[in-house]
Amino acid sequence: MEEFILQVAREGLLLVLVASAPPLLASMGVGLVVSVMQATTQIQEQTLTFVPKLVAVFLSLVIAGPWIGTQLVRFTHTLYTEFPGVMGG
């Protein structure tokens, strides 16, 4: 029982990392590009980075959304099918 709980917790944490990676990496990449452009042009507007990051995160979720959804459904299905067997029911 304890081993199952630890395995589920480990898989859940890994799933959170994997599912959040595409939007996070897109936001970081766009932020880096915008920061370099701001440094080269010496335009220091704080709101300039918000819209490109928002668009990048939205696009990454549109592209990676089906894959993320599949991973979440797989994990949930595993929980619902394996948990009753562990509880003895």
WOMO-V212278 format. One record per residue. N is the residue number from 0. RES is the residue in one small letter. SS is DSSP state (@ for helix, = for strand, . for the rest). Layout:
N,RES,SS + N,RES,SS
This chain:
0,m,. + 1,e,@ + 2,e,@ + 3,f,@ + 4,i,@ + 5,l,@ + 6,q,@ + 7,v,@ + 8,a,@ + 9,r,@ + 10,e,@ + 11,g,@ + 12,l,@ + 13,l,@ + 14,l,@ + 15,v,@ + 16,l,@ + 17,v,@ + 18,a,@ + 19,s,@ + 20,a,@ + 21,p,@ + 22,p,@ + 23,l,@ + 24,l,@ + 25,a,@ + 26,s,@ + 27,m,@ + 28,g,@ + 29,v,@ + 30,g,@ + 31,l,@ + 32,v,@ + 33,v,@ + 34,s,@ + 35,v,@ + 36,m,@ + 37,q,@ + 38,a,@ + 39,t,@ + 40,t,@ + 41,q,. + 42,i,. + 43,q,. + 44,e,. + 45,q,. + 46,t,. + 47,l,@ + 48,t,@ + 49,f,@ + 50,v,@ + 51,p,@ + 52,k,@ + 53,l,@ + 54,v,@ + 55,a,@ + 56,v,@ + 57,f,@ + 58,l,@ + 59,s,@ + 60,l,@ + 61,v,@ + 62,i,@ + 63,a,@ + 64,g,@ + 65,p,@ + 66,w,@ + 67,i,@ + 68,g,@ + 69,t,@ + 70,q,@ + 71,l,@ + 72,v,@ + 73,r,@ + 74,f,@ + 75,t,@ + 76,h,@ + 77,t,@ + 78,l,@ + 79,y,@ + 80,t,@ + 81,e,@ + 82,f,@ + 83,p,@ + 84,g,@ + 85,v,@ + 86,m,@ + 87,g,. + 88,g,.
